[in-house]
Amino acid sequence: MKKLFLILLLASFSAYAAPKKITVTYDVTRKGQPFATVNETFTQDGKNYRVESVTSGIGVYALLGKRKLTSEGEVGASGLLPKHFEQQQGDKKGASADFDWSTNTLTMNNKGKTSTAPLEPSTQDLASYAYQFMFRVPTGEEIALPITSGKKLRTYKYKIASQNEMVDEVKTLHLVNTNKNDNGEEKELWLAMDGHFIPAKIVMFDDNGAKIEQVITSLTVE
């Protein structure tokens, strides 16, 4: 894992003050081998936010095209309130989701098929969830986090495994799943405690059971 460089452009840094812009880069490995690079940008303009995440494959994986996730919405008292999420692989548009907080309805669109689900408080999408921790730092025995991919909605449940755990030279809050299932839908998180609780490391498994490890290499905060 590469050493993490934190470029803090705030005159007075606070882990609890939401910044106007965050730029993050991750290196990703699959089965321990180079797999991709992820570049993400979070911006906040008044009460509105936007997250853009672009994954670029390495080697043969580059042939799959770049994977782009976008999330747009508002910032409220409970944190991020997504309005629209979509993902795209190469030139092909994938699943999307629309959040109607007035009726508490989530509408998901995948391959021309539309489905709806009740919209629970704090529901996030694949692009926004990583930045929700800035506004709601995990506490207590269990943390429930509903996340939609546009294809489906699933509530991940986490517990704090340890605090002050080091990832390279970064002090992190380590979260582990308490509701792992047989489909390998598991996502373990290490949140940077001095970096607005942005994930410093994410471990997950793909559909074939291969371990994917995503580690932060740079973080710029404005």
C-alpha positions in Angstrom: 0.0 0.0 0.0 1.2 3.5 -0.8 1.8 6.1 1.8 -1.2 8.5 2.1 -0.6 12.1 1.4 -3.1 14.5 3.1 -3.2 17.9 1.5 -5.3 20.0 3.9 -6.2 23.4 2.4 -8.3 24.5 5.4 -6.9 27.3 7.6 -8.4 25.5 10.6 -9.0 21.8 10.1 -12.0 20.1 11.8 -13.2 16.6 11.2 -16.7 17.7 11.7 -16.9 20.8 9.5 -18.1 19.7 6.0 -15.7 21.0 3.4 -16.8 22.6 0.1 -14.7 20.2 -2.0 -12.9 16.9 -1.5 -10.8 15.1 -4.1 -9.8 11.5 -3.4 -7.7 9.0 -5.3 -7.6 5.3 -4.6 -5.5 2.4 -5.8 -7.6 -0.9 -6.2 -6.3 -4.4 -6.3 -8.1 -7.7 -7.1 -6.6 -10.8 -5.6 -3.7 -8.7 -4.6 -2.9 -7.6 -8.2 -3.3 -4.0 -9.7 -6.9 -3.7 -10.9 -8.0 0.0 -11.2 -7.6 3.6 -10.0 -10.6 5.4 -8.6 -10.8 9.2 -8.7 -13.7 10.9 -6.7 -14.8 14.4 -6.2 -17.3 15.7 -3.7 -18.5 19.3 -4.0 -21.0 21.2 -1.9 -22.5 24.5 -3.1 -24.9 25.9 -0.5 -27.4 23.2 0.3 -26.6 21.2 -2.8 -24.0 18.5 -3.3 -22.6 16.4 -6.1 -20.4 13.3 -6.0 -18.6 12.0 -9.1 -16.6 8.7 -9.0 -14.6 7.4 -12.0 -13.0 4.0 -12.0 -10.3 3.4 -14.6 -9.2 -0.2 -15.1 -5.6 -1.2 -15.4 -4.3 -3.5 -18.1 -6.9 -5.9 -19.5 -9.5 -4.4 -17.2 -9.2 -1.1 -19.1 -11.0 -2.8 -22.0 -14.2 -2.7 -19.9 -14.3 1.1 -20.2 -14.5 3.6 -17.3 -17.1 3.1 -14.7 -18.7 6.4 -13.7 -21.0 7.0 -10.7 -22.8 10.3 -10.0 -25.0 11.4 -7.1 -26.7 14.7 -6.7 -28.9 16.0 -4.0 -29.2 18.2 -1.0 -27.5 18.5 2.4 -29.9 18.5 5.3 -29.8 18.2 9.1 -29.2 14.4 8.9 -26.6 14.7 6.2 -26.8 13.9 2.5 -30.2 13.6 0.9 -29.7 12.1 -2.6 -32.1 13.1 -5.3 -30.7 11.3 -8.4 -28.0 8.6 -8.8 -26.8 6.9 -11.9 -24.0 4.6 -13.1 -22.4 4.2 -16.5 -19.9 1.6 -17.8 -18.0 2.8 -20.8 -20.6 4.2 -23.3 -23.4 2.2 -21.8 -25.7 3.7 -19.2 -26.6 1.4 -16.3 -28.9 1.5 -13.4 -30.2 4.7 -11.8 -32.3 5.8 -8.9 -34.5 8.7 -8.0 -35.3 9.7 -4.4 -38.6 11.4 -3.6 -38.2 12.5 0.0 -41.7 14.1 0.0 -43.4 10.8 -0.4 -40.5 8.6 1.0 -40.4 6.7 -2.3 -37.3 5.3 -4.0 -37.6 4.6 -7.7 -35.0 2.3 -9.3 -34.4 1.9 -13.0 -32.5 -1.0 -14.4 -32.5 -2.3 -18.0 -35.8 -0.6 -18.8 -37.5 -2.0 -15.7 -38.7 0.2 -12.9 -39.3 -0.8 -9.3 -40.1 1.2 -6.2 -39.3 0.7 -2.5 -40.0 2.7 0.7 -37.4 5.4 1.2 -35.9 5.0 4.7 -34.2 7.8 6.5 -30.5 8.2 5.7 -30.8 6.0 2.5 -27.7 6.6 0.3 -26.4 5.4 -3.1 -23.2 3.8 -4.2 -21.6 7.2 -4.8 -22.9 9.2 -1.8 -22.6 6.7 1.1 -18.9 7.3 1.6 -19.4 11.0 2.3 -22.4 10.6 4.6 -20.0 9.6 7.4 -18.8 13.3 7.4 -22.2 14.3 8.7 -23.1 11.3 10.8 -20.0 9.8 12.5 -20.6 6.1 13.4 -21.4 5.6 17.1 -23.1 3.0 19.2 -23.2 -0.7 18.9 -24.7 -1.0 15.4 -25.0 1.3 12.4 -27.6 0.7 9.8 -27.0 2.1 6.3 -29.5 1.6 3.5 -27.7 1.8 0.1 -29.2 1.6 -3.4 -27.2 0.6 -6.5 -30.1 1.5 -8.8 -30.7 -2.2 -9.2 -31.7 -3.0 -5.6 -31.8 -1.6 -2.1 -30.0 -3.2 0.7 -29.5 -2.2 4.3 -25.9 -2.8 5.5 -25.4 -3.2 9.2 -22.1 -2.4 10.8 -20.4 -2.4 14.1 -17.3 -0.6 15.2 -14.5 -3.2 15.3 -11.8 -0.9 16.5 -10.8 2.8 16.8 -7.4 4.4 16.1 -6.5 1.4 13.9 -3.7 2.4 11.5 -3.9 2.1 7.8 -0.4 3.0 6.6 0.0 6.2 8.6 -3.7 7.0 8.8 -5.7 6.6 12.1 -9.0 5.0 11.2 -12.3 3.8 12.6 -12.8 0.2 11.5 -16.3 -0.9 10.6 -17.3 -4.6 9.9 -20.5 -6.1 8.6 -22.9 -7.7 11.1 -25.3 -9.0 8.3 -23.0 -10.7 5.8 -25.0 -12.9 3.4 -24.3 -15.9 1.1 -24.0 -13.7 -2.0 -20.7 -12.2 -0.8 -22.3 -8.7 -0.3 -19.8 -7.7 2.2 -18.1 -4.3 2.5 -15.6 -3.6 5.3 -14.6 0.0 5.9 -11.8 1.9 7.5 -12.7 5.6 8.0 -10.0 8.3 8.3 -10.6 9.8 11.7 -8.5 12.9 10.9 -9.8 13.1 7.3 -13.5 13.9 7.6 -14.2 10.1 8.1 -13.7 9.5 4.4 -13.0 5.8 3.8 -9.2 5.3 3.8 -9.7 1.6 2.9 -12.5 -0.5 1.6 -12.5 -4.3 1.3 -15.2 -6.1 -0.7 -15.7 -9.2 -2.8 -16.9 -9.4 -6.4 -19.5 -11.8 -7.9 -16.8 -14.5 -8.3 -15.7 -14.2 -4.7 -12.4 -12.4 -5.5 -11.2 -10.0 -2.9 -11.1 -6.3 -4.0 -9.1 -3.9 -1.8 -9.4 -0.1 -2.3 -6.8 2.0 -0.5 -6.6 5.8 -0.5 -3.5 7.4 -1.9 -4.3 11.1 -1.9 -6.9 13.4 -0.3 -7.3 17.1 -1.0 -9.7 19.1 1.2 -10.8 22.6 0.4 
